């Protein structure tokens, strides 16, 4: 069709067939002049590949998404609440923990103690330890040593302060009559007279007056039998398992004990300042003006401060004693007992035999005592545990010394103050004690080496307890 102007060529617009689909019209319009056999049929949608499916959300996924959206804020809220609760919960109480060695042993072999060859004995230093004992610790008669318990109970139940004389005790006829008893140590008294409690104690512990011991027993308990019951109850309370009292004076051979048991009582009795002051006296004047001397002739010499003798033919020589020794400015009290000692000493009597045996033990203990520095000022001895993993070092505020003797092992213990949650370095938080704190052990304050800080937020948040 060359030379023909395409703009002049007019093609007839095909008329749509009845009920034909729009797609067919489009095909015809695009394919003019083609025979019907070549006219393309309307294209059908492409068939999907075998096995392919339309993508759609899994069943229930939309519900899960909605649940996540709903619960996420709830979980976050709970987390916030948990964090707040953890942060405001009361903090654990800080504790003091010891890191220093819990014991210290003095160099050298076992101390050489001159134990008596006969009878039995025991020797201790209050607040430090025991040298041990000798002889079979079986119950034996103790004679007037029993009056230590009598005096102890009178002061326990009728305590005195300072130089007070205490209540007046009326002398009964029995006390007057017994004052003349043959073969007994007594003090002359007259029925109807009155003596003070303090003088009665002096008569019991220094003059060893049997009649006065029985008098105060009746005055205190209403009868000697009632008082003896109190004596045995007290012995049980003090752990004197091998002791039995049958009278307040000790004259009866059925009043028996051991050296170890009598040391237990002596240590307890010596805690009373009035008891200590009485037994340390060498003499006193009674209410009649008569001079009464202490049977314990060791008192007043070599730092001996008491406490009681006891002799009978059957019980032989007995002594419970106390003496002191000053170490590093601290006064140490030595307590011991010797029972059933034979005749001895300068006059070859059972009394002097007991005094001689006791004196040897006292001097040996005094000579054995020594001091050793086991920790220096500033040494770390422990730490404060805040309960959440935090530890703050604790140091000794001065040198720590131990008092003892060769071969002795002493214990170190902590006693905490009310430890705060926060404190500055140098704050005292407790004490370190060498020996028995309740019986005169050496105590040294301990303090924080650095500032004690409250546990951090992370520690508070992650605690489980």
C-alpha positions in Angstrom: 0.0 0.0 0.0 2.8 2.3 -0.8 1.8 5.8 -1.8 -1.4 5.6 0.2 -1.8 8.1 3.0 -2.4 6.2 6.2 -4.5 9.0 7.5 -6.9 8.5 4.5 -7.4 4.9 5.2 -10.6 4.4 7.2 -11.3 1.1 8.7 -14.8 0.1 9.7 -15.2 -0.3 13.6 -16.4 -3.8 14.2 -19.7 -4.0 15.9 -19.7 -6.0 19.1 -21.4 -9.3 19.1 -24.2 -9.8 21.4 -23.1 -11.1 24.8 -19.5 -10.9 23.8 -16.9 -10.4 26.6 -15.0 -7.2 26.8 -11.8 -9.0 26.2 -13.0 -10.2 22.8 -13.7 -6.6 21.7 -10.2 -5.6 22.6 -8.7 -8.5 20.6 -10.8 -7.7 17.5 -9.9 -4.1 17.6 -6.3 -4.9 17.7 -6.4 -7.5 14.9 -8.2 -6.0 11.8 -8.2 -7.7 8.4 -7.5 -11.1 9.9 -9.7 -14.1 8.9 -11.8 -15.5 11.7 -9.6 -18.5 12.0 -6.6 -16.3 12.9 -8.4 -14.0 15.2 -7.1 -14.7 18.7 -9.4 -15.8 21.3 -9.6 -13.9 24.5 -6.7 -14.8 26.7 -7.4 -16.9 29.7 -5.7 -16.3 33.0 -2.4 -18.1 33.2 -2.7 -21.4 35.0 -0.9 -21.7 38.3 2.0 -24.1 38.5 1.1 -27.4 39.9 1.4 -27.6 43.7 1.3 -23.8 44.2 -1.2 -22.3 46.6 -2.2 -18.8 47.5 -0.3 -17.5 50.6 -2.4 -16.8 53.6 -1.8 -16.3 57.3 -1.7 -19.6 59.3 -4.8 -20.4 61.2 -4.8 -18.6 64.7 -1.7 -16.5 63.9 -3.7 -13.3 64.0 -5.0 -14.3 67.5 -1.5 -14.9 68.7 -0.3 -11.6 67.4 -3.2 -9.9 69.2 -2.3 -11.8 72.4 1.4 -10.7 72.2 0.2 -7.1 71.7 -2.0 -7.4 74.8 0.5 -9.2 77.1 3.6 -7.3 76.3 2.6 -4.2 78.3 1.4 -6.5 81.2 4.8 -8.2 81.3 6.6 -4.9 81.2 4.5 -3.6 84.0 5.1 -6.7 86.1 8.9 -6.3 85.5 8.7 -2.7 86.6 6.8 -3.7 89.7 9.3 -6.5 90.5 12.2 -4.1 90.2 10.5 -1.5 92.4 9.7 -4.2 95.1 13.2 -5.6 95.0 14.7 -2.1 95.4 12.6 -1.2 98.4 12.7 -4.5 100.2 14.5 -4.3 103.6 18.1 -5.1 103.3 19.6 -8.2 105.0 21.3 -7.6 108.3 25.1 -7.2 107.8 27.1 -9.8 109.6 30.7 -9.8 110.9 32.9 -12.7 109.8 36.3 -13.7 111.1 39.1 -14.4 108.6 42.0 -14.4 111.1 43.1 -17.8 112.5 40.6 -19.0 115.1 43.2 -20.3 117.5 46.7 -19.4 118.6 49.2 -21.8 120.2 52.0 -20.7 122.4 55.5 -22.0 121.5 57.1 -24.6 123.7 56.1 -27.9 125.3 53.5 -28.4 128.0 54.0 -26.4 131.1 55.8 -28.1 134.0 53.3 -28.0 136.9 54.4 -29.3 140.4 51.3 -31.3 141.1 51.1 -32.8 144.6 52.2 -36.4 145.0 49.0 -37.3 146.9 45.4 -36.4 146.9 44.0 -34.4 144.0 44.4 -30.9 142.6 43.2 -28.5 139.8 44.6 -25.3 138.5 43.2 -22.6 136.1 43.6 -19.0 135.1 40.3 -17.2 134.7 39.6 -16.2 131.1 42.5 -18.1 129.7 42.4 -21.8 130.4 43.2 -24.7 132.6 46.6 -26.2 133.4 44.7 -29.4 134.1 44.3 -31.5 137.2 46.0 -34.3 139.1 44.9 -37.3 141.0 41.6 -39.2 140.6 38.8 -36.7 140.6 36.5 -38.7 142.8 34.3 -37.2 145.6 36.2 -36.9 148.9 35.4 -35.1 152.2 36.3 -31.4 152.0 35.9 -30.2 155.6 35.5 -26.4 156.0 36.0 -25.8 152.2 32.2 -26.4 152.2 31.8 -22.9 153.7 32.6 -21.4 150.3 29.2 -22.6 149.1 27.5 -21.3 152.3 29.0 -17.8 151.9 28.3 -17.8 148.2 24.6 -18.5 148.7 24.2 -15.9 151.5 25.6 -13.2 149.2 23.7 -14.5 146.2 20.4 -14.3 148.1 21.3 -11.3 150.3 23.7 -9.2 148.2 25.7 -6.5 149.8 27.1 -3.4 148.1 30.4 -1.7 148.9 31.2 -1.5 152.6 27.6 -2.1 153.7 27.2 -4.3 156.8 23.9 -5.7 155.6 21.0 -6.9 157.7 21.4 -7.9 161.4 21.2 -11.5 162.3 19.9 -12.5 165.7 22.1 -15.1 167.5 20.0 -18.0 168.7 20.7 -20.4 171.6 22.1 -23.1 169.3 24.8 -20.8 168.0 25.8 -19.9 171.5 25.9 -23.5 172.6 27.9 -24.7 169.6 30.5 -22.0 170.2 31.9 -24.2 172.9 31.9 -27.4 170.8 35.1 -29.4 171.3 37.3 -30.1 168.3 35.6 -27.5 166.1 36.6 -24.0 164.9 34.0 -21.5 166.3 33.5 -17.9 167.3 32.1 -16.9 170.7 28.5 -15.4 170.4 25.7 -14.9 172.9 22.0 -15.7 172.3 20.0 -12.6 171.8 22.9 -10.6 170.4 23.0 -9.5 166.8 25.7 -9.7 164.2 25.7 -8.1 160.8 25.7 -10.2 157.6 29.2 -8.9 156.8 30.5 -10.0 160.2 28.9 -13.4 159.8 30.6 -13.8 156.4 33.9 -12.9 158.0 33.3 -15.5 160.8 32.6 -18.2 158.2 35.4 -17.5 155.7 38.2 -16.2 157.9 37.7 -17.8 161.4 35.9 -20.8 159.8 33.3 -20.7 162.5 31.1 -23.8 162.3 28.5 -22.3 164.7 28.1 -19.2 162.6 27.8 -21.2 159.3 24.9 -23.1 160.9 23.4 -19.9 162.2 23.2 -18.2 158.8 21.8 -21.4 157.3 18.9 -21.3 159.7 18.5 -17.5 159.2 18.4 -17.8 155.5 16.3 -21.0 154.9 14.6 -21.5 158.3 16.5 -24.8 158.9 19.8 -26.3 158.2 18.1 -29.0 156.1 16.4 -26.5 153.9 19.7 -24.6 153.4 21.5 -27.9 152.5 18.9 -28.4 149.8 19.8 -25.0 148.4 23.5 -25.9 148.5 23.0 -29.0 146.4 20.7 -27.2 144.0 23.4 -24.5 143.5 26.1 -27.2 143.0 23.9 -28.7 140.2 23.4 -25.3 138.5 27.2 -24.8 138.5 27.9 -28.2 137.0 29.5 -29.6 140.1 28.5 -33.2 139.2 30.7 -34.9 141.8 29.6 -32.8 144.8 27.2 -33.5 147.6 26.5 -31.3 150.6 25.0 -32.7 153.8 25.8 -29.7 156.2 26.6 -26.0 155.9 29.9 -26.2 157.8 31.6 -29.2 156.2 32.2 -31.0 159.4 30.3 -34.1 158.2 32.4 -36.5 156.2 29.4 -37.0 153.9 29.9 -33.6 152.5 32.1 -34.5 149.5 33.5 -32.9 146.3 36.5 -32.9 144.0 39.2 -30.3 143.2 37.8 -29.6 139.8 34.3 -29.0 141.2 35.6 -26.7 143.9 37.5 -24.6 141.3 34.1 -24.1 139.4 32.6 -22.8 142.6 35.6 -20.6 143.5 35.6 -18.9 140.1 31.9 -18.1 140.5 32.2 -16.9 144.0 35.2 -14.7 143.3 33.0 -12.6 140.8 31.3 -11.1 143.8 33.2 -8.0 145.0 32.1 -8.4 148.6 33.2 -12.1 148.7 36.6 -11.1 147.2 37.1 -8.4 149.8 36.3 -10.7 152.7 38.5 -13.6 151.7 41.4 -11.2 151.0 41.5 -10.1 154.6 44.2 -11.4 157.0 42.1 -10.7 160.1 39.1 -8.9 161.6 37.7 -7.9 165.0 34.3 -9.4 165.9 31.5 -7.5 167.6 32.9 -8.5 171.0 36.3 -6.9 170.1 38.1 -10.2 169.8 40.7 -10.5 167.1 39.9 -13.3 164.6 42.7 -14.4 162.2 42.4 -15.9 158.7 43.4 -19.6 158.7 44.7 -19.2 155.2 48.2 -17.9 156.0 49.0 -17.5 152.3 46.8 -14.4 152.0 48.7 -11.2 151.9 51.8 -12.8 150.4 52.8 -13.4 146.8 49.6 -11.8 145.5 47.4 -14.4 147.2 43.9 -13.1 147.6 42.0 -16.0 149.2 40.0 -18.1 149.6 39.4 -21.0 152.1 41.1 -23.7 154.1 39.5 -26.9 155.5 41.0 -29.6 157.7 39.8 -32.6 159.7 41.4 -35.8 160.6 39.4 -37.7 158.1 39.4 -35.1 155.3 43.1 -34.2 155.9 44.4 -30.9 154.5 42.3 -29.0 151.9 42.7 -25.6 150.3 40.9 -23.6 147.6 43.1 -20.6 146.6 43.2 -17.5 144.4 46.1 -15.3 143.4 46.9 -12.7 140.8 49.5 -11.9 138.2 49.8 -8.7 136.1 50.5 -9.2 132.5 50.6 -6.3 130.0 48.7 -4.1 132.4 46.0 -6.7 132.9 45.5 -8.5 136.2 45.0 -12.2 135.8 43.4 -14.4 138.5 44.7 -17.8 139.2 42.3 -20.2 140.9 43.0 -23.7 142.1 42.4 -26.4 144.7 44.2 -29.1 146.6 42.4 -31.9 148.5 43.4 -34.6 150.9 46.9 -33.4 151.5 49.1 -35.1 154.1 51.2 -33.5 156.8 53.8 -31.2 155.5 55.3 -27.7 155.5 57.4 -26.1 158.2 55.3 -27.6 161.1 54.4 -30.9 159.5 50.6 -30.5 159.9 47.8 -31.2 157.4 47.0 -27.5 157.3 50.5 -26.5 156.4 50.7 -29.5 154.0 47.7 -28.1 152.1 49.1 -24.5 152.2 52.5 -25.7 150.9 51.0 -27.7 148.0 48.8 -24.7 147.0 51.7 -22.3 147.2 53.8 -24.4 144.8 50.9 -24.4 142.3 50.4 -20.6 142.6 54.0 -19.8 142.0 54.3 -22.2 139.1 51.2 -20.6 137.4 52.5 -17.1 138.0 55.9 -17.9 136.5 54.4 -19.6 133.5 52.1 -16.8 132.4 53.5 -14.8 129.5 52.2 -12.6 126.7 52.5 -12.8 122.9 51.4 -10.4 120.2 49.4 -12.4 117.6 48.0 -9.5 115.5 49.2 -6.0 114.7 47.2 -2.8 114.6 45.7 -2.5 111.1 45.8 -6.2 110.3 42.7 -7.4 108.5 40.9 -9.8 110.8 37.6 -10.2 109.0 34.9 -8.5 107.0 31.4 -7.2 107.1 29.1 -9.2 104.8 26.2 -7.1 103.6 24.2 -10.3 102.7 24.1 -9.6 99.0 27.7 -10.4 98.1 29.4 -7.3 99.3 32.3 -7.6 101.7 34.1 -4.7 103.5 37.4 -5.5 105.3 37.6 -5.1 109.1 40.9 -4.4 110.9 42.2 -4.5 114.5 42.4 -1.0 116.1 45.4 -2.0 118.2 47.8 -4.8 118.7 46.2 -8.1 119.8 48.0 -9.9 122.5 47.3 -13.3 124.0 48.2 -14.3 127.6 49.0 -18.0 128.3 51.8 -20.4 128.8 53.9 -22.9 126.8 51.8 -25.4 124.9 48.5 -23.6 125.5 46.0 -23.0 122.6 43.6 -20.0 123.0 40.6 -19.2 120.8 39.9 -16.0 118.9 36.2 -15.0 118.6 34.3 -12.1 117.0 31.5 -10.2 118.8 29.5 -7.9 116.5 28.0 -4.6 117.4 24.8 -3.4 115.6 26.5 -3.2 112.2 24.9 -0.5 110.0 24.2 -0.7 106.3 26.5 2.3 105.6 29.4 3.7 107.6 32.6 5.5 107.3 36.0 3.9 107.4 37.2 3.7 111.0 33.7 3.0 112.4 33.8 0.4 115.2 31.7 -2.6 114.3 32.6 -5.2 116.9 35.4 -6.7 119.0 37.9 -9.5 118.7 38.4 -11.5 121.9 41.3 -13.8 122.8 40.2 -16.4 125.3 36.8 -16.5 127.0 35.1 -13.1 126.9 32.8 -14.0 129.7 35.7 -14.9 132.0 38.2 -12.1 131.5 39.5 -12.8 127.9 41.4 -9.9 126.2 39.1 -7.9 123.8 40.2 -5.5 121.1 37.8 -3.2 119.1 37.7 -3.8 115.3 36.8 -1.2 112.8 36.0 -0.8 109.1 39.1 -0.5 106.9 37.1 1.5 104.2 33.7 3.0 103.8 30.8 0.5 104.1 28.4 1.2 101.2 24.8 0.1 100.8 24.3 -2.7 98.1 23.8 -1.4 94.6 20.6 -1.6 92.5 21.8 -4.6 90.6 22.5 -6.5 93.8 19.1 -5.6 95.2 17.4 -6.6 91.9 19.0 -10.0 91.6 18.7 -11.2 95.2 16.6 -14.3 95.7 16.2 -14.6 99.4 
